[in-house]
Amino acid sequence: MLFNSLYFLVFLALVLIVYHAALRSFAARKVFLLAASWLFYATWSPRFLVLLIATTWIDFQLARIIHRTRAVSPARARALLIASLCLNLGLLAYFKYGLFLYDSAGAVLALPPAPGFLAVVVPLGISFYTFHSISYVIDTYRGIRPPTDSFPDFALYVAFFPQLIAGPITRWGFFGPQLATQPHVGMARIEASLFLLAVGYVKKVVCADSLGSFVDGVYGNIGEHGWIELLVAIYAYAFQIYFDFSGYTDIAMGVAGLLGFRLPENFRHPYLAENPSEFWRRWHISLSTWLRDYLYVPLGGNRRGTARTYVNLLITMLLGGLWHGAAWTFVVWGGFHGLWLAAHRALSGRDWWRTGLGTGDAAAPEAPRTPRWLRRTATFHLVALAWVPFRAASLGDALAFFDGLASGRRLLHPLPVGPILLVLIGFATHGLATRLEIASWWRTVPRPVQGAAYGLVVILMALFHAQSGRFIYFQF
């Protein structure tokens, strides 16, 4: 069930009716939500539902044992932690990276054709729910918080259907306390949730999918497009992936809000970032903070000298790129961001570059500052260029794209006015965000105007529904 499908809207309506009208006990509501979440997942992949439940049960038990033994037998607790990591990362590696790693090794070692057991379908959402379980077990081992004794609570945390397929990646410390007491779903929360749903659906169905039609045409036949079309495609994909993924997050937060739950913020107008470090504090925030806390910091972070810090940044971003998919295009994308973060860290202490961000202290008053508009423009364009290998089907296609961009080929098709307008809308909404808190402003709008706006959203969804497809991050 896609969020942007009629089937999901019917499913959501039935869940809301049963959850709010038919059940009074919060314990019963949580069990019902767990069953609904598992049913939601089963509509995608019934056989992999068994895998989801099995790994959830094993991690639930391992965390409880780790909590009981970490003080009296640290070695045993560590061994159980390693067992959990091997289970989760091993399954992720097998399903998502087995064939890729074998083929990559085969290109060097001349191995025989890949065995059939590596040609498997990747379970939907495995990258996301695996990270939920890993953070839970690691936090238990670190003594940050005790595990729950309720398997339904833990299973609901892992499988909560609004965020099961594509996040945000939620920590138990954020979601677990919400399961302790029954949440109140008042009119203010309903209004805020409906606003998020409306914004999310417009982002996805109207903006992202309209841009996607143009982007798919360009990347599907790079050689048949002139440099102007390729340039527009760079900006178009930058905003397609933003509208698509942030739209999914808005819908997920809206659905969770109607059920009385909160999900963490995942986007904060990322194309306003002034440097790569700030970009990752604004883009896919739940993943970047997860990688920081469970990969970068354990590797040593910035505590082991300058050279090791650069290596840790590069390793973190290379693995972050690989997390997105089993292809060298994602490795290149992650490597670029890792090198860029290392370069920014190296240069941020120079007076001519200093911005006061990410250096631990404010810039000296006498230090010359690069203008903010220039920092934002440079950062956005580097981010947008890095999306080219991310989107390309292969490294060869990415090189062909850049070659076509530099070739000076004339415009071979009519100027893509529609995508250009949507890109300008993307820039405008980012700029508006610096001057107006849109959600707060929306609450002041008269109810009849709000109702008319929601009606317009429904009409737009009906008009654009035929072109709407899967969310981009469903493939990760």
N, C-alpha and C positions, 0 to 999 in steps of 0.2 A: 504493500500500500504506500504509494507516494503521498507525501503531505499535500501535494497539489492535485490530488485526484478526488473524485466524488466518493469513492469507496472509503477513503480516509475520513472525509467529513461526516459520512454516515456512521463510521466506527466511532469517531470522537463524540458525536451526539449521543450515541447509545451509552458510551462510557460515562459521560457527564450525567446522564439521566440516572443510571444505576448508582453511580458513586454518590451523588448528592441527594437523590430522592428516595432510593430504595434501601440504603444502608445507613444506619445510625452509629454503629460502633466504629471507631477509628481503626481498630484491629481488623475488623471485617473489610473495611475500605482498603486497607493496605494489601490484604490478601487478594482482594478483587483486582486492584491495580497491578499486582504481580501477575495474576492470571491473564489480564488484558495485555500486559506487556509481552508475555510469552506468546500469546495468540498473535499479536502484532508481528513478532519476529517469525512465527511459524508461517505466516502468509508469504514471507520471502523465502524461507528455507526450512521446511519441517525437519529434515534430517539433522541440520546443524543446530536446531533447538536442543537436541540431546547433548551436543557438545557444550553449548552454553550452560546448561543446567549442571552438567557433570563438573566442569571446571569451577563453576561458582561454588558448588558443594565442597569440593576439595580445598579451595582457598579459604572458605569459611572455617573448615575444621583445622587447617594448618595454622591459621591466625590465632585461633583459640589456644592451641597447644603452644605456640610460640609465646603467647602472653603468659601462660602458666609457667613456662620453663626458662624464660629469658634471664630471670634473676638467679635461679638455682643451678641452671645448666646452660650457660651462654653458648657453649659449643653445639649443643643439641639444637638450640634455637636458631643458631646460624645455619646449621645443616638443613633445617626445615625451611628457612628462608631461601636457601639456594635451591632446594627442591621445588619450591613454588615458582621461583624465577625460571628454572629449567623447564618446568611444565608450561608456563605461559609463553615464554619467549621461544621455546621449542616448537609449540604449536603454531605460533605466529610465523616462525621461520619456515616451517614445513609448508604450510598452506600458501603463504604469500611470497616466499623467497626461494623455495627449494628448486624450482625449475630455472629461475633466473641465475642462481648461483652455479647450478650444474652447467648450464649453457655457457656462462662466462668462463668457468674453468675449462670447458671443452674447447673453447676458442684458443686456449693456450696449450692445453695438454693433448689435444686430439682425442678426446674421449668418445666412446660409442654414443649413438643416439640416446637421448634421455629416456630412462625407464618410465613405464606407464604410470607407476604410482606417484610420480612427481607432477603429472598433468592433472591437477585437481582444481576444482572450483574453490575460490577463496570465500570463506564464510563472511556474509555481510556484517559489517560493523566490528570485525574482530580486532582491528587496530585500536578502536575506542574502548570496547568493554574490557579488553586485556589490560589496558593502562589503568582502568578503574581498579581492577583486582590487584595489580602490582603495587599501586600506591597504597592501597589498604593494608596489604601484608607488610610492606616496608615500614609504614608508619607504626604498625603494631610492634614490629621488631625494634624500632627506634625508641619505643616507649612514649611516642607523641600522644597517643590516646588508646584506651583499651578497645578491643573488638566488641562487637555486639554478640549477645547470646541468642539473638533471634535470626534464624536463617531467612524467614520471609523478608525481614528488614534489609539484610545484606543483599539478598537476591534482587529486591526491588531497587536498591541503590545501583546494582550492576546493570539491570535490564530495564530501568524506567523508560518507557517507550518514547517520550518526547526527545530524549537525547541518546537513545540506544545506537542509532545508525551512524550519526555524524557529530556527536557531541552537543554541547561543550563537554570536555573531559572534566568530570566533577570529582572532588575529593570527599572522602567520608566525613572529614571534619566539617565540611560545608553542608552536605546533604543529610548525614546521619542525625544531627540534632533536630532536623525538621520532622523526623519520624517519631520523635519522643512524645509530642503533643499534637492533638488534632488542630490543623490550621483553620483560621477563620477566613472564609472567602466572602468578603463584603463587596459592596458596589464599587468602591474605589479600585479594588484589585481586579474586578471584572472589567471595568472600563480600561484600565491600563493594559490588561491582557488582550482585549479586543483591538486596542490600538496597535499593539505589537503584531498581532495576527494580520491586520490590514496592511501594515507597512511591510511585513515579511512577504506576503503574497504579491504585493505590487513589485517589490524588488525582484522576486523570482520569476513570476509568470510574465510580467510586462517588460521589465528591464533586462534581466539576465538572459532569458530565453530569446528575446528579440536580438540582443547582441550576439548570442550564441549562433544563431542562424548565419549571420555574416561571418563570424570567426571560423565556424566549421567550413564554410565555403572557401575561405582564404587558405587555411591550413591544409585543407583537403587537396588543393591544387595550387601550390605556391608559385610554380613557374608561369602560371597564367594570370598573374596579377602584377600590376605596376608598383613602383615604390610608394606612391601615395596611398594605395590600398593597403599595402603591407604596414605602413606607418599607422594608418587608422586602426588596423587590426591589433597593433601593439596596445594602443589605448583601449580599444574595445574589449580585449581579453582582460586587461587589468580591471576594468569595471564589471565585466561579466562575472569573473570569479568573486569579486567583492560583493556584488548584488546577490549572487547565487548563495554563497556561503553565509554571509551575514543575514540574508533573507531566511535561510534555514534556521539560523540561530534565533532570529526574532520569532519565528513560528514556534520553535521548541519552547522558548521562554513564555510565549503567550499561552500555549497549551498547558504547560506546567502551572502557570498562574491560575488558570481556570480550575485546576485541581487543588490549588492552595499551596503550591511549592514554588521555590525560587531556584533558578539556575544561574551560574556565574556569568558575568559579562564576558563576551568573547571578542568583541570588536569595539574600537574606540576611534573611529574615523582615521584609519591607518595612513591614508595618503596625505595627511597633514604632518606626518613625521618629519623631523629635521635631520635625522641621522639613522643608520641601521639599527642601533640599539633601541631608539625610541619606536621605530617601526615594529619591532618585535614585542614592544610593550603595548602596541595597539592592534596588532594582527594576530588572530588565532591565539588569544591570550592564554587560554587554558592549556594549549599544547606548549607554548614557549615557556610558561612557568613550570609545567611538568618536566620538560627537558632540563630546565635549570636546576630544579630541586632533586631530581632522581638520576641525572646523568652528569651535568656539568659540575655540580658541587661534589658528588662522590669522586669524580675524576681529579679533584683538587681545586677546581674553580680558579680563582686568582690568588690562591694562597701559597703557591710553590714557585714563584718567580715569573718574570715576564715571558720568557720563551714558553714555559709550560702553560701559561694562560692562553697564549695564542694557539698552541696545540689543542688544548681543551675546547676552545671555541670552535676550531675547525672540526674536531671529532664530533662534537655535539651537533653541529649543523649538517655534517655529512650524514649522520645517522638520522637526523630530523628529515633530511631530504629523502633518504631511503624509506623512512616510515611512510611517506606518501605513496610509494609505489615501487615495484621491483623493476626498475629500468635505469639505465645510465643517465637518462635525461634528468631524473630526480636527483641523482648523485651530483651531477654537474650543478644543478640549481642550488642544492644544499652547500656544495663546496664554494660556490660564488659567495653566498651569504656568510659562510664562515670566514673566508678571506677578507670580505668587506668589514665584518665586525672586528677582526683582528687589526686591519688597517686603521679603522676609525679609532680603536683604543690606542694604537700607537701614535696617532696624530692629534688626538684630543687634548694632549697636554701642551701642544705647540701654541704659542701666543696667537699666531695668524689664523689658527683654525678653531681656537677654543670657543665653545658654545655655552659652557656652564651646565651641560647635560651629561650625565653618566660619568663625571669625573670625581664625584664625591664632594665637590665644593663649587661655589659660584665662580664665574670668571672674574679675573682681576679687573677693576674698573678701567685701568689704563690699557688693557689688552684690546687690540683691534678685533672686531667681531665681523664675521661673515654675515651679510644681511639675511634675515629670516626667510624672505621670499626666495632667495637663492638657495639656501639650505633645503627648503621644502621642494623646490623645483628639481634640484639635483638628486635628492633622495627618491622622489617619485619616479624620475626617469630611469634611474638605476634599478629600482624595483620592477618597473614595467618591462625593461629590457630582459631582466632575469626571468620574467614569466615566459619568454619565448621558448627556451628549452623545456620548461615545465609543461607547456602546452603541446609542443611538437611531438609527433609520433615517434621520432627517433632523433639521434644526434645529427644524422645526415639531413633530416628535414630542418632542424634548427640552423645548421650551417647554410642550407639553401635559402632559408628565410633571410638571414643576415646578408647573404650574397645578393639576393634580389633587392634588398633595401638599399644596398650600396651601388647597384647596377645603373640606377637612373632610368629604368624602364618607364616608359610613359604610361599614363592611366589607360588601362585596357578595358575598363568597364565604366559605367556611369558613376559619378561621385556618390559614395554611400552616405547620403544625407541623413537617413534614419539613424544609423549607428553613431554618426558624428553628433547628432542632437542628444542621443542618450548619454554619450560621453560627457557632453557639456552639462547635462543634468547631474551626472555624477560629481563633476567638479563643483557645481553650484550647491548641491546638498552638503558636500564637505565644507564649503565656505560658509554656508548658513549655520552649520553646527558651531562655528566659533562665535556666533553672535546671538544665537537663540537656542534655548533648551526646548526642543520641539515637543517632547512629551508633556512638559509642564504647560507650554503654550496651548496644547491641544485640549487640556482640561478646562481652559477658559472659553473655548469655542461653544456657542449655543448648541443645545442638544439637537434642534432640527437640522442645523448645518452638519453636525456630526453624522446624523442619520443619513443625510443626502450623500455625504462622502462615502460612508460604508456601502450605500447602494451603488455608487459609482464603482467602487472596488469590485463588487459582485459582477457588474456589467463588464468591467475590464477582464476579469478572470474568465468569463464566458467567451468573450471575444478572442482572447489570446490562448485559450486552453488547448486548442488543436496543436500549437507549436511547442507546448510545454513538455519537458522531459525530466529525466532523473537529475537530482542534484549532483554537482560535480564531485563533491566530497564523498558521495556514496561509493565511489570506486576505490577509496583509500581505506 
